[in-house]
Amino acid sequence: MKNTFTFVLMLLVFIAKAQTLQSPSKAIKLDFSIGENGKPIYQLSYKNKPVVSKSSLGIYLKGDTDLATNFKIDSVKEASLNETWQPVLGEQSNIVNHYNELTVALSQIGTNRQLNIVFRLFDEGLAFRYEFPKQTKLNYFIISDEKTEFNLTGNHKTFWIPGDFDSQEYEYNETLLSEVNTDKIDLNNGIGLKSIAGKHMVQSPLMMKSTDNIYLNIFEAAVVNYPVMHLDLNPTTFALTSHLVPNAIGDKAYLQAPCVSPWRTIMVSNDARDIVGSKMILNLNEPSKIDDTFWIKPMKYVGIWWEMHVGKSTWDYAGSQNAQNTESQALIASGKHGATTANTKRYIDFAAKHGFDGVLVEGWNVGWEDWFGNWKEDVFDFTTPYPDFNLAEISAYAKLKGVKMIMHHETSGSVANYERHLDRALAFMKEYDYPAAKSGYVGRIIPRGEFHDGQTMVNHFNFIARRFADYKMMVNSHESSRPTGYHRTYPNYIAAEAARGNEFNAWSNGNPPMHETILPFTRLLGGPMDYTPGIFEIKMSFYDSSKKEQVHTTLAKQLALYVTMYSPLQMAADLPENYERYPDAFQFIKDVAADWDESKYLEAEPGDYLTVVRKAKRQENWFLGAITDENARTTEIKLDFLTPGKKYQAVVYQDGSDADWEKNPKSYVIKTIQVTSKSKIKLHLAKGGGTAISFKPIN
């Protein structure tokens, strides 16, 4: 009896002590303990250096109760996994999922409510989430707040955008943590949304770099039935606290046990390439729930879209279908409406001639005269074309030419209206052989008071992916909440925007040259982005001499973006006639793949530069993209990624010697050389410039 008591006492002492978990490489270490007042506490170190000091974990429930204090440890369980899986589409044909796991089962003294915290340590970082077991003391509940802390150990350089619940379409700011202040930010975003919640609130993913050259990234994975997490910053102590997006009455999430929260992630490395190349977010999502994925395919497309942004044409038909006023009649007669039968056929011809898979048409359906900013419930029905868009004729013509049409569903934020019409819209797409749609959510959300990043809308975006899958169709969302790896579970969710895209260059102050060097470290960690690169006519004065706007890159950098900005859905965004003026440069867009066997990040520094090389799926062709910020850059790249013993023809698309994103953006040079895996190539990138290279084996 004495021996049994001693064993139990020792077990209780062991459980009460701090728990330690190491990553597979042992470079990252987690310590977990129960602190003062029974608070769950964790801390994180990298190569024996603290990167997150003692930080509290917990959930607050509506009704002045909490799951944040008075806890004791009931049990501790460790596990490990080392597996390889194959994505349907992706940067890699094989993804390694290797981690060590610690599950801490907690119960609350006095209430006996139960909460599990699960930690996973990968070689590139930590992930943890809250699990709510089925229990009599906690069944249906409402989260009023989540108090997950990330207490950082220094005043790191950080790349941030303000915590807007309705939009991520901001330029990135590069400051110290102590200098974060959203009061200095223009909150109009170009679309008039102002859902900002605090002057020291930022969005995740938050990319940082310490003074001793350790890279940190705070994000989340597998956001399902839960709101998006923003971060409140204390600019004095450098403490970050989770801030969940509320609904119309201030509640954060409605849950029923058993259930889980999203994973909170902290990536850490002294090599930026480990962050940008990480598949940790994907690994934290559930495997594909679609059994037969043969219909999920990469696409390169053109479309009636950029011509509206540059003012050549309009989305609307001009007033209404029955326009009577002189101005509207003149607009129709002048052919200002972009989505006409004749214009669409022109794009189909161009796509067929140059080997593109699809054609997107925006502005094809009625409703565009009164769609933006009016908070109207029933603007679009998604099945009624304008009278100058003969859908049956266009679909037949596209089929004849071997081109797929891409549907456009702009909701104008009226989500209830879209869901009411969704099955009719999908059946309509099936009838006319549309395999994919681009959805849009510009404007305030209806139901009123909901935010793009709230639980209701997260559920909507995920529901749309699932419903499209029922019809064997792909979806590309714009103005949605930012992805967190859900495309692993539903790979027909082929891409999203959810960041400041290329179109801002057409009608605003644009995206600064460093913008595209930051996005792979932030937005793209959660999933592919439909950035719409490939603009050749850089300056908007080309269309109107009074315009000052322009794309903030060189033409060569626009080519490189097809490699550095991963997406299995890639648009050649410029007008067909603009590509026809530069057929030699256009060749790279025609050649570059959209699905990959292998990707290697050769050079990486957030906000400064990125060099990526990728091997096309089931081919021996490689493609390289190198981009820089506002500073010119020279570098030398080893080609040891090529297959030894093979010779390759390398076609190099580079900035001209006088190229400059602002002064001379269209200066480029193309050269062809022969290389092997033992070769090196010097790259000369202009200010705001880039280099794109295709490598093809020589038979």
GIMO-V382693 format. One record per residue. RES is the residue in one small letter. PHI is phi in degrees with one decimal (NA if undefined). Layout:
res->RES phi->PHI
res->RES phi->PHI
This chain:
res->m phi->NA
res->k phi->-63.7
res->n phi->-65.3
res->t phi->-64.0
res->f phi->-60.7
res->t phi->-62.2
res->f phi->-63.0
res->v phi->-63.0
res->l phi->-62.4
res->m phi->-63.9
res->l phi->-64.0
res->l phi->-64.2
res->v phi->-64.0
res->f phi->-62.0
res->i phi->-65.4
res->a phi->-72.7
res->k phi->-71.4
res->a phi->-62.1
res->q phi->-100.8
res->t phi->-122.5
res->l phi->-136.9
res->q phi->-117.2
res->s phi->-70.6
res->p phi->-53.9
res->s phi->-82.6
res->k phi->69.6
res->a phi->-78.0
res->i phi->-113.8
res->k phi->-130.9
res->l phi->-108.3
res->d phi->-120.7
res->f phi->-123.8
res->s phi->-155.2
res->i phi->-101.4
res->g phi->-96.4
res->e phi->-59.4
res->n phi->63.2
res->g phi->70.0
res->k phi->-83.7
res->p phi->-69.0
res->i phi->-129.8
res->y phi->-133.2
res->q phi->-147.5
res->l phi->-134.4
res->s phi->-129.6
res->y phi->-129.3
res->k phi->50.0
res->n phi->69.9
res->k phi->-105.6
res->p phi->-67.7
res->v phi->-116.5
res->v phi->-131.6
res->s phi->-78.8
res->k phi->-50.2
res->s phi->-135.1
res->s phi->-84.7
res->l phi->-124.6
res->g phi->167.3
res->i phi->-126.8
res->y phi->-110.3
res->l phi->-102.5
res->k phi->-64.4
res->g phi->105.9
res->d phi->61.6
res->t phi->-117.0
res->d phi->-139.4
res->l phi->-121.4
res->a phi->-136.9
res->t phi->-138.9
res->n phi->60.5
res->f phi->-95.3
res->k phi->-129.1
res->i phi->-86.1
res->d phi->-89.8
res->s phi->-160.0
res->v phi->-133.4
res->k phi->-134.2
res->e phi->-112.6
res->a phi->-153.5
res->s phi->-141.3
res->l phi->-143.4
res->n phi->-141.6
res->e phi->-134.6
res->t phi->-127.3
res->w phi->-131.6
res->q phi->-116.2
res->p phi->-74.7
res->v phi->-67.1
res->l phi->-132.1
res->g phi->170.7
res->e phi->-78.6
res->q phi->-130.4
res->s phi->-81.0
res->n phi->-132.9
res->i phi->-120.9
res->v phi->-88.5
res->n phi->-119.7
res->h phi->-129.6
res->y phi->-154.7
res->n phi->-109.7
res->e phi->-125.7
res->l phi->-129.7
res->t phi->-111.2
res->v phi->-108.9
res->a phi->-91.4
res->l phi->-115.9
res->s phi->-132.9
res->q phi->-94.7
res->i phi->-65.0
res->g phi->100.8
res->t phi->-113.5
res->n phi->61.5
res->r phi->-70.5
res->q phi->-111.2
res->l phi->-147.0
res->n phi->-105.4
res->i phi->-118.3
res->v phi->-108.9
res->f phi->-111.1
res->r phi->-127.2
res->l phi->-111.5
res->f phi->-99.9
res->d phi->-67.8
res->e phi->-106.9
res->g phi->159.6
res->l phi->-109.4
res->a phi->-130.7
res->f phi->-149.9
res->r phi->-148.8
res->y phi->-94.6
res->e phi->-119.1
res->f phi->-108.9
res->p phi->-66.1
res->k phi->-67.1
res->q phi->-161.9
res->t phi->-73.1
res->k phi->-84.5
res->l phi->-152.8
res->n phi->-111.0
res->y phi->-89.0
res->f phi->-150.3
res->i phi->-120.0
res->i phi->-84.9
res->s phi->-97.0
res->d phi->-168.8
res->e phi->-124.4
res->k phi->-110.9
res->t phi->-89.0
res->e phi->-105.1
res->f phi->-130.6
res->n phi->-85.7
res->l phi->-77.7
res->t phi->-102.4
res->g phi->-167.6
res->n phi->-88.7
res->h phi->-72.6
res->k phi->-69.1
res->t phi->-139.4
res->f phi->-112.7
res->w phi->-139.6
res->i phi->-126.7
res->p phi->-68.1
res->g phi->-79.3
res->d phi->-91.2
res->f phi->-71.8
res->d phi->-114.3
res->s phi->-161.0
res->q phi->-113.0
res->e phi->-84.0
res->y phi->-123.0
res->e phi->-70.7
res->y phi->-78.4
res->n phi->-103.8
res->e phi->-115.1
res->t phi->-143.1
res->l phi->-76.0
res->l phi->-55.7
res->s phi->-66.6
res->e phi->-102.1
res->v phi->-66.5
res->n phi->-158.1
res->t phi->-75.8
res->d phi->-61.2
res->k phi->-91.1
res->i phi->-98.5
res->d phi->-74.2
res->l phi->-93.8
res->n phi->-78.0
res->n phi->60.4
res->g phi->84.9
res->i phi->-127.9
res->g phi->79.6
res->l phi->-95.9
res->k phi->-139.1
res->s phi->-107.9
res->i phi->-66.9
res->a phi->-118.5
res->g phi->176.2
res->k phi->-73.4
res->h phi->-118.4
res->m phi->-101.2
res->v phi->-127.3
res->q phi->-94.2
res->s phi->-99.4
res->p phi->-71.4
res->l phi->-109.6
res->m phi->-97.6
res->m phi->-139.0
res->k phi->-142.0
res->s phi->-83.1
res->t phi->-67.7
res->d phi->-100.5
res->n phi->63.3
res->i phi->-104.8
res->y phi->-94.3
res->l phi->-128.9
res->n phi->-142.6
res->i phi->-108.9
res->f phi->-151.1
res->e phi->-149.6
res->a phi->-135.7
res->a phi->56.2
res->v phi->-78.6
res->v phi->-134.9
res->n phi->54.0
res->y phi->-161.9
res->p phi->-76.5
res->v phi->-69.8
res->m phi->-97.8
res->h phi->-101.9
res->l phi->-132.0
res->d phi->-87.6
res->l phi->-110.3
res->n phi->-95.1
res->p phi->-71.1
res->t phi->-94.0
res->t phi->-97.9
res->f phi->65.5
res->a phi->-91.2
res->l phi->-112.9
res->t phi->-131.3
res->s phi->-60.2
res->h phi->-134.9
res->l phi->-80.4
res->v phi->-73.8
res->p phi->-84.7
res->n phi->-97.8
res->a phi->-65.3
res->i phi->-111.0
res->g phi->92.9
res->d phi->-74.9
res->k phi->-97.6
res->a phi->-154.7
res->y phi->-106.8
res->l phi->-133.5
res->q phi->-136.9
res->a phi->-71.4
res->p phi->-80.9
res->c phi->-161.1
res->v phi->-136.8
res->s phi->-88.9
res->p phi->-64.1
res->w phi->-77.4
res->r phi->-96.1
res->t phi->-123.4
res->i phi->-132.1
res->m phi->-88.4
res->v phi->-149.9
res->s phi->-167.4
res->n phi->-93.1
res->d phi->-128.2
res->a phi->-60.3
res->r phi->-64.5
res->d phi->-67.3
res->i phi->-74.9
res->v phi->-68.1
res->g phi->-95.1
res->s phi->-68.3
res->k phi->-113.0
res->m phi->-61.5
res->i phi->-61.5
res->l phi->-61.6
res->n phi->-62.0
res->l phi->-84.4
res->n phi->-95.4
res->e phi->-70.8
res->p phi->-60.1
res->s phi->-57.3
res->k phi->-96.9
res->i phi->-103.0
res->d phi->-76.5
res->d phi->-98.4
res->t phi->-109.1
res->f phi->-59.8
res->w phi->-86.6
res->i phi->-91.1
res->k phi->-132.3
res->p phi->-66.7
res->m phi->-139.5
res->k phi->-110.8
res->y phi->-142.5
res->v phi->-121.3
res->g phi->-178.2
res->i phi->-83.4
res->w phi->-156.4
res->w phi->-63.8
res->e phi->-65.3
res->m phi->-74.6
res->h phi->-66.6
res->v phi->-91.7
res->g phi->87.7
res->k phi->-72.6
res->s phi->-144.5
res->t phi->-124.4
res->w phi->-73.1
res->d phi->-85.0
res->y phi->-81.1
res->a phi->95.6
res->g phi->97.0
res->s phi->-173.7
res->q phi->-62.2
res->n phi->-112.7
res->a phi->-58.2
res->q phi->-112.0
res->n phi->-74.0
res->t phi->-62.1
res->e phi->-62.4
res->s phi->-65.1
res->q phi->-62.3
res->a phi->-66.8
res->l phi->-64.4
res->i phi->-63.4
res->a phi->-63.7
res->s phi->-79.9
res->g phi->74.7
res->k phi->-68.5
res->h phi->-63.6
res->g phi->-77.9
res->a phi->-86.4
res->t phi->-100.8
res->t phi->-59.0
res->a phi->-65.6
res->n phi->-66.6
res->t phi->-63.9
res->k phi->-62.2
res->r phi->-62.5
res->y phi->-67.7
res->i phi->-62.7
res->d phi->-60.1
res->f phi->-64.6
res->a phi->-61.8
res->a phi->-65.4
res->k phi->-63.8
res->h phi->-108.2
res->g phi->80.2
res->f phi->-85.3
res->d phi->-80.2
res->g phi->-145.9
res->v phi->-132.1
res->l phi->-93.3
res->v phi->-127.6
res->e phi->-99.6
res->g phi->79.9
res->w phi->-84.7
res->n phi->-112.3
res->v phi->-65.4
res->g phi->124.5
res->w phi->-74.1
res->e phi->-69.2
res->d phi->-141.4
res->w phi->-100.1
res->f phi->-107.2
res->g phi->80.5
res->n phi->-99.8
res->w phi->54.6
res->k phi->-96.0
res->e phi->-76.3
res->d phi->-123.5
res->v phi->-87.8
res->f phi->-113.8
res->d phi->-115.2
res->f phi->70.0
res->t phi->-136.7
res->t phi->-109.3
res->p phi->-79.1
res->y phi->-65.6
res->p phi->-65.2
res->d phi->-95.5
res->f phi->-121.2
res->n phi->-85.8
res->l phi->-63.9
res->a phi->-63.9
res->e phi->-65.4
res->i phi->-65.9
res->s phi->-63.0
res->a phi->-65.1
res->y phi->-67.3
res->a phi->-63.0
res->k phi->-62.9
res->l phi->-61.1
res->k phi->-89.7
res->g phi->73.1
res->v phi->-119.4
res->k phi->-93.7
res->m phi->-91.4
res->i phi->-108.5
res->m phi->-73.9
res->h phi->-124.2
res->h phi->-118.8
res->e phi->-87.9
res->t phi->-95.2
res->s phi->51.1
res->g phi->80.3
res->s phi->-86.1
res->v phi->-72.2
res->a phi->-60.4
res->n phi->-63.7
res->y phi->-63.8
res->e phi->-66.1
res->r phi->-63.7
res->h phi->-95.0
res->l phi->-58.4
res->d phi->-65.8
res->r phi->-65.0
res->a phi->-65.8
res->l phi->-70.5
res->a phi->-63.6
res->f phi->-63.5
res->m phi->-61.4
res->k phi->-62.4
res->e phi->-60.8
res->y phi->-103.6
res->d phi->63.8
res->y phi->-95.2
res->p phi->-87.3
res->a phi->-154.4
res->a phi->-137.9
res->k phi->-101.5
res->s phi->-102.9
res->g phi->-135.3
res->y phi->-136.2
res->v phi->-73.4
res->g phi->107.7
res->r phi->-66.7
res->i phi->-78.5
res->i phi->-114.1
res->p phi->-66.1
res->r phi->-62.5
res->g phi->94.3
res->e phi->-82.9
res->f phi->-112.6
res->h phi->-55.3
res->d phi->-99.3
res->g phi->-81.6
res->q phi->-58.3
res->t phi->-59.0
res->m phi->-76.6
res->v phi->-57.9
res->n phi->-62.6
res->h phi->-63.8
res->f phi->-59.8
res->n phi->-70.2
res->f phi->-62.4
res->i phi->-59.7
res->a phi->-60.7
res->r phi->-66.4
res->r phi->-70.4
res->f phi->-61.0
res->a phi->-62.9
res->d phi->-59.4
res->y phi->-97.5
res->k phi->55.0
res->m phi->-132.2
res->m phi->-101.6
res->v phi->-136.4
res->n phi->-128.2
res->s phi->-91.5
res->h phi->-118.5
res->e phi->57.1
res->s phi->-96.5
res->s phi->-64.9
res->r phi->-72.8
res->p phi->-65.1
res->t phi->-133.6
res->g phi->94.2
res->y phi->-64.3
res->h phi->-70.9
res->r phi->-69.6
res->t phi->-75.1
res->y phi->-126.2
res->p phi->-67.4
res->n phi->-75.0
res->y phi->-77.7
res->i phi->-73.8
res->a phi->-168.0
res->a phi->-151.1
res->e phi->-94.8
res->a phi->55.0
res->a phi->-170.5
res->r phi->-77.8
res->g phi->-89.2
res->n phi->-64.8
res->e phi->-64.8
res->f phi->-62.8
res->n phi->-68.9
res->a phi->-81.6
res->w phi->-144.1
res->s phi->-137.0
res->n phi->-69.8
res->g phi->84.1
res->n phi->-101.3
res->p phi->-62.6
res->p phi->-55.7
res->m phi->-79.9
res->h phi->-54.3
res->e phi->-74.5
res->t phi->-85.0
res->i phi->-98.4
res->l phi->-52.8
res->p phi->-63.1
res->f phi->-89.5
res->t phi->-128.3
res->r phi->-54.9
res->l phi->-75.6
res->l phi->-62.9
res->g phi->-92.5
res->g phi->155.9
res->p phi->-62.3
res->m phi->-116.7
res->d phi->-84.3
res->y phi->-81.4
res->t phi->58.9
res->p phi->-81.7
res->g phi->92.0
res->i phi->-81.7
res->f phi->-98.5
res->e phi->-85.6
res->i phi->-68.3
res->k phi->-96.6
res->m phi->-71.7
res->s phi->-64.9
res->f phi->-58.8
res->y phi->-96.2
res->d phi->-151.9
res->s phi->-60.8
res->s phi->-83.7
res->k phi->-81.5
res->k phi->-106.2
res->e phi->-67.1
res->q phi->-162.3
res->v phi->-73.7
res->h phi->-93.9
res->t phi->-143.6
res->t phi->-82.8
res->l phi->-62.7
res->a phi->-63.1
res->k phi->-67.4
res->q phi->-59.2
res->l phi->-70.1
res->a phi->-62.0
res->l phi->-62.7
res->y phi->-64.6
res->v phi->-102.5
res->t phi->-76.3
res->m phi->-104.2
res->y phi->-65.8
res->s phi->-163.8
res->p phi->-80.0
res->l phi->-121.2
res->q phi->-120.5
res->m phi->-102.0
res->a phi->-87.6
res->a phi->-80.1
res->d phi->-76.8
res->l phi->-75.6
res->p phi->-53.1
res->e phi->-66.4
res->n phi->-70.7
res->y phi->-68.3
res->e phi->-67.2
res->r phi->-80.6
res->y phi->-130.1
res->p phi->-63.7
res->d phi->-69.3
res->a phi->-72.5
res->f phi->-61.3
res->q phi->-58.6
res->f phi->-63.6
res->i phi->-63.2
res->k phi->-67.2
res->d phi->-82.5
res->v phi->-63.1
res->a phi->-80.4
res->a phi->-126.7
res->d phi->-138.9
res->w phi->-133.7
res->d phi->-87.0
res->e phi->-154.1
res->s phi->-136.0
res->k phi->-129.1
res->y phi->-93.4
res->l phi->-82.1
res->e phi->-141.7
res->a phi->-157.5
res->e phi->-152.5
res->p phi->-58.3
res->g phi->84.3
res->d phi->-121.2
res->y phi->-160.3
res->l phi->-157.0
res->t phi->-130.2
res->v phi->-129.0
res->v phi->-130.0
res->r phi->-136.7
res->k phi->-102.0
res->a phi->-63.2
res->k phi->-60.3
res->r phi->56.8
res->q phi->-136.7
res->e phi->-99.9
res->n phi->-81.9
res->w phi->-117.3
res->f phi->-136.0
res->l phi->-117.1
res->g phi->-130.3
res->a phi->-131.0
res->i phi->-133.4
res->t phi->-135.3
res->d phi->-88.0
res->e phi->-74.3
res->n phi->-102.1
res->a phi->-66.5
res->r phi->-150.7
res->t phi->-123.6
res->t phi->-149.3
res->e phi->-124.7
res->i phi->-113.6
res->k phi->-78.1
res->l phi->-101.4
res->d phi->-73.1
res->f phi->-77.1
res->l phi->-70.5
res->t phi->-67.3
res->p phi->-58.7
res->g phi->88.1
res->k phi->-100.4
res->k phi->-102.5
res->y phi->-128.9
res->q phi->-93.0
res->a phi->-105.0
res->v phi->-102.4
res->v phi->-104.1
res->y phi->-107.5
res->q phi->-131.4
res->d phi->-63.4
res->g phi->-69.9
res->s phi->-61.6
res->d phi->-107.2
res->a phi->-71.8
res->d phi->-161.7
res->w phi->-56.8
res->e phi->-97.4
res->k phi->-92.3
res->n phi->-150.6
res->p phi->-71.9
res->k phi->-93.7
res->s phi->-79.5
res->y phi->-144.9
res->v phi->-132.9
res->i phi->-119.7
res->k phi->-134.9
res->t phi->-118.8
res->i phi->-135.1
res->q phi->-105.8
res->v phi->-138.2
res->t phi->-135.8
res->s phi->-65.8
res->k phi->-92.3
res->s phi->-80.1
res->k phi->-129.5
res->i phi->-126.9
res->k phi->-86.4
res->l phi->-111.1
res->h phi->-120.2
res->l phi->-101.6
res->a phi->-74.7
res->k phi->-58.8
res->g phi->66.1
res->g phi->-106.9
res->g phi->-168.2
res->t phi->-136.9
res->a phi->-123.1
res->i phi->-135.3
res->s phi->-109.4
res->f phi->-117.1
res->k phi->-125.9
res->p phi->-64.3
res->i phi->-94.6
res->n phi->-69.4
